[in-house]
């Protein structure tokens, strides 16, 4: 059943109103790798709450960037005030992230060499937390690394899909518990590893195909 759900729901038609549609749109426009990965970083960072609200605020951000996020980042002139962009994310936080991206891109062509922990520390300037599942960062990495040509973007060609970690949020955790993919009650790194390991038994070369199976379970068991 997990294989059937994964096959069915790994389909762009189910993700037209999903944050991944933002970097997908830039990719479809023929934007640069840097444009797409910056859009993916911010779209995943805003990926909490109602899908409609997430997309609205992603579009607000990309409109501010004139849909040229790399040029915006490198220009160094950012909107920087205390107004909310999305829920608790303020424009001043976006400006800080853009400034650190500018520092990174001054010396590097891509964010691909950064691990999830390094994205957390270098780009978001957050303290290391071995227990944190870093859901949003792992979501971005899934988008950029998986390369089956369906929903995810597959632009980070030097990264291995086998090494990805499931983006663990409350819905993924609830569904994984219901399906017996984890026994852990905590929503932490160890739980994310346990769920990913369970996926790896089914899809050893592409464990995060299982993320679509959980999405399918959520669609078919809404109550």
N, C-alpha and C positions, 0 to 999 in steps of 0.2 A: 504493500500500500504506500509506503514512503517513496518507493521508486516511481510509482504511478503519479503521486502528487507532485514530486519533483519535476517529472517530465511535463506534466500538464501546466504547472504554474510558472515554470521558467519560460515565460512568454511575455513579450513587451506589452501585449494588450492589457495585462493586469497591473502594469506599472506606468500607465500614462499619467496618473495623478500622484506619482511617487517622486520623492526628491531626486532619484537617479535620473529622472527626465531632464533635469537641468544640465548636468554634464553631457548627457546624451544629445541634447539639442546643440550644444556647442560642437561636439564631435561631428554631428551631421552637417554643421555649417562649414566644416573644414578648418576649425580653429586649431591653434597650435597645441602641442602636448601640455605646455605650461598653462594655457588658458583652461584646458579641460581639467587638469588636476587641481588647479586653484578653485574652480567651480565645484569640483567634487568635494574638496576639503570643506568649503563653506556650506554646501548643501547637506552634507552629513552632519556638520556641526549644528545646523538648525533643525535636524531631523528628530524633533520631539514635539508631540501635540497632534492636533488635527492635520491631516494631510493637506487640506485646502489652505489652512493658515501657513503651514510650512512653505507650500509653493508660492503663496502670495508674497511672503517675506523674502524668499529666495529671489523672486522676480524684482522686488524692491531693491535688493542688494545689487543684482546684475544690471538693473537700470542705472543705478548710481555709477557703476563701473562702465556703463555704455557697452556692456556685453564684450568688453575687452579686458578681462581681469588681469592678465599679465601686464599690459600697458599701465593699468591703474595702479597695480602694486609697485611697479618700477618707477612710476612718476613721483611717488612719495607724498602726494597731496591728498590726504584722506579726510572724509567726513569724520569728525572727532568730537562728539558731544555725548551727553548723558541720556539722550532719547533712546527709547527701546526700538531695536530692529525686530527682534523676535523674542517674545516672552522676557526672560531676564537678560538676554543678550543685547548689550547696548552698542551703539555705533562706536563708542570709544574702545570697546573690546575688539571690534572688527579692525579698527585702526591699528591697534597693537599687534594683532595677528598679521596684518598687511606689512607692517614695518619689519617684523621678523622674517616674513617671506621674502621681502626685498633683500634683507641681509643674506638669506640663503641663496637666492637666485643670482646674487652678485658673483658667487663663486661656483655655482652648480647649475646644471641644465635641467634638473628634474628633482622632485622629492622622492623618487623611487628608492634611492639608497637608504632612506631613513626607515628604521624599524618603527613599529607602533609605539614603543617606549620612547624612541627618539623624536617622533612627531609630537608626542605628549610634552616632552621636555624642551625641545628646540623651538617648535612653532607655537605651542600653547603656553610655554613657560610654567608648566605644572610640576609639582614635586613628584618624584617617583613614588608609586604606590603599588607594591607587588600584588595586592589583592584586587586592584581596580581592573574590571574587564575591558575598559576603554571601548565601549560599544560603538561610539560614533567613528572613532579612528579605524576600527576593524571593519566597519561598514564601508568606509571610503576605500580601504585596501581591497575589499571584495570587489567593489566596482572596478577598480583600476587593474586588478590582477587577473580575475577569471576571464577566460578568452574563448568561450564557446560561441560567441557572436550572437547571443540572443538578448539578454537583458544587460549584462555587465559589459564593461568597455574594453577590457583586455589590452590596455595600452602600455602597461608595465611588463614588458616582455622578458625582462631579466629576473623577474620574481616568480616563485614557484607556488602554484595554487595549493599544493599539498601542505604548505606551511601557514596558510591562512587560519585565522581563529574566528569562530562564529561571533557575530555581533550580538551580544547578550543584553536584551532588555527584558522588561517584565513579561511581555507577551511571549517572547521566545522561551523564556524560562518556564512559564505556565504550561505551554504546549509541550515542551520537552519533558516536564514532569509527568504530564498526562500520558505521554507515549512511552514512558520508561527509559528515556534516553539519559536521564540523570536521576539520582536519588537525593541530591543536595538541595537544601532549602535556601542556602545563601546564593545571592546573585553576585558572584565574585569570579575572579580569574580561574580558580580551581573548577568551578562549575562550567565555565565556558570551555575549558580544556576537556572536561569529561564529556560534554555534548559533542564537541568536535571529534574526539576520539571515537565516539559511537558512530558518527557520520563516516569516519574514516574506514570503519569496518565494512560499510556498504559501498562507499565511493572512495577507494584508497587514493586515486589520482586527483580527485576533485571533491574533497569533503564538504565544501560549502554549497555544493548542489543541494545538500540537505536543508539549507536555509529556506529554499523554495518549498521543500516538503513541509516544513513547519508553517510557512505561509499558507500552503494548501490546507493543512489541518485547521488553521485559524479560520479560513474561508468556509470550510465545510462543517465546522463545529462552533459557530458563532456564539451559541448559548452555553 
